[in-house]
Amino acid sequence: MVQYVGTTNLARLVRHVGLEAFLRGLAGYIEDDFRRWPQFEKIPRLASHSASGVIELMPTSDGALYAFKYVNGHPCNTAAGLQTVTAFGVLSDVATGYPLLLSEMTLLTALRTAATSALVARSLARRGSRVMAMIGLGAQSEFQAMAFRALTDVRRLQVHDTDPAAARKFMRNMARAGMEVTLMPTSTGAVMGADIITTITADKQQATVLSDNMVGPGVHINAVGGDCPGKTELQPGILSRGRVFVELPEQTRVEGEIQQMPDDFPVTEIWRVLAGHEPGRVSDHDITIFDSVGFATEDFSALRYVRDGVAGTDFCADIDLLTAPRDPRDLFGLLDLHEPEAGNSI
Amino acid sequence: MVQYVGTTNLARLVRHVGLEAFLRGLAGYIEDDFRRWPQFEKIPRLASHSASGVIELMPTSDGALYAFKYVNGHPCNTAAGLQTVTAFGVLSDVATGYPLLLSEMTLLTALRTAATSALVARSLARRGSRVMAMIGLGAQSEFQAMAFRALTDVRRLQVHDTDPAAARKFMRNMARAGMEVTLMPTSTGAVMGADIITTITADKQQATVLSDNMVGPGVHINAVGGDCPGKTELQPGILSRGRVFVELPEQTRVEGEIQQMPDDFPVTEIWRVLAGHEPGRVSDHDITIFDSVGFATEDFSALRYVRDGVAGTDFCADIDLLTAPRDPRDLFGLLDLHEPEAGNSI
């Protein structure tokens, strides 16, 4: 049997564990897997583009477990009351090829993206960073805020969105989060005095969310929104002044902020920092930039975390995605053709 | 909600429709999709190889629907009482990126492979072909036999397997199939007088299941077993004497029987025959060879067929693989963090 975790059970699991504890646990799994990065098979994601969006398959494997995520990106969905991004994923046993776990990943992707951002900021932001600016208050924004609360010293948020409805939703959701949140009328105001700047806008276009003059020395930039060709948030000047950290360089050069830079623009692979092979921030004056686009290992870690989290609980259900014939070569016998079809239930 | 069809419900659906009617209906969907082949996005399958086997993702899209199949191939699984090949698939709406149907595809792949074989034989075998040899009586064999019964005039089988247990299983499963089945002690005996030869052995190696001298003029060969690099069943001489028909040439040149031939070995794309653009068999003396490796469009057709088949029935279940927030940007609200965690069920 394959274990199934739908959105209802994933939300139950998060409530049961507690959101901040869940994010810390998830970040631990992501960190463990980044630290053994060379063990992973890095397969480019497989994208199917259409006029309305993209559907992607993102697989990876560490030789013992295999995972893939299905994820779509359809910017116009919101207008129809649907989500821009939905996702699900599967974790499998490499030795047998059998799937073990099928999980929703719409919520889980938001959780793992936020956990990754906060985990990386812990290595790159100035020690004692307490004030974070957030520009863009869409679906991902509260997850980011809560991950920084769970994993870092950030306790004050200065936030901005051009859409008042998005801002209202954010303020409502953060009302009981234990953080000081100030809604700012401009992004320039939001970044003023911030130790960390998180950009997380959703427009699928080359947009300047942060211009060069908005970024002072010592700031850490968590650039989450720019994650596909043609979609960026930072003025190139910022990238030139800072040190840029990435997940998989080949992918980030196509999808991240550095798509604006020459092919040989220097970057540091974040796994090397987390594994202790390279320094993160080297001075309080550095501008550090995490050019985050999301990579399959983070989904692998998230599925691994969910699998361990639901083990022995009722936060999952068995589904008959696999057959279990008595004789593995007798697939035909599973059709039970000579059984009367009466009253079978699922 | 996403519709879910597990192995139990897929078997129920097949029994409800009737196996032969199911295979004919499925072949109709496969044929319809082959006829509009140029509309499909042909994406190479994405394989993750390990010492014990391979896990593949096979996506395709016609611009309105997107499908992918997850399928593994682990030859050693049988020894552990597990299946060599298991599969599942998803059908999605291209316009929104939302998954519509999740279905088991272990049974469904066997059904679609057999339906494709019989559909193609109907175009390529000599009219009035009644006798089929089958070499290899593993998991796929009964499905092949029943698809030929459902779609062609084949009524007599001459079958062989080196493993007596596999042969016994086949004879048992075919006892009430309405076909004359003769178990032969050798493959040479099995092919004697056959109009059609189906090779469907499972050894993952360059094996000579059919040698040149076993194949007389006028025969149609349905070569199903050879489907990955290093795994072939036919002596190259047979390929030189015959006309070879394939699904996607780029894929078949790597995975099919023609991996033994030069890169420019002439082949005919089977969709062109089914669409009426090229002739199939042109004389009663032709040796026609369907070098079948399986392609993603066949899975697409199968998922489409299952989706239509379960519509309005109880052969499927709704699962919460997707979220449905009131406000699509309020993903965080789905966590219901302020709800007491009590007595929720899945």
Interface residues (C-beta under 8 A of the other chain):
Chain A: Y4 G6 T7 T8 N9 A11 R12 V14 R15 H16 L19 E41 I43 L46 S48 S50 S52 G53 V54 I55 L57 P59 S61 G63 Y66 F68 Y70 N72 G73 H74 N77 T78 A80 G81 L82 Q83 T84 T86 F88 V90 S92 V94 A95 T96 G97 Y98 P99 L102 E104 T106 L107 A110 G138 A139 Q140 S141 E142 F143 A166 K169 N173 R176 D314 A317 I319 D320 L321 L322 T323 P325 D327 P328 R329 D330 L331 F332 G333 L334 L335 D336 L337 H338 E339 E341 N344 I346
Chain B: Y4 G6 T7 T8 N9 A11 R12 V14 R15 H16 L19 E41 I43 L46 S48 S50 S52 G53 V54 I55 L57 P59 S61 G63 Y66 F68 Y70 N72 G73 H74 N77 T78 A80 G81 L82 Q83 T84 T86 F88 V90 S92 V94 A95 T96 G97 Y98 P99 L102 E104 T106 L107 A110 G138 A139 Q140 S141 E142 F143 A166 K169 N173 R176 D314 A317 I319 D320 L321 L322 T323 P325 D327 P328 R329 D330 L331 F332 G333 L334 L335 D336 L337 H338 E339 E341 N344 I346
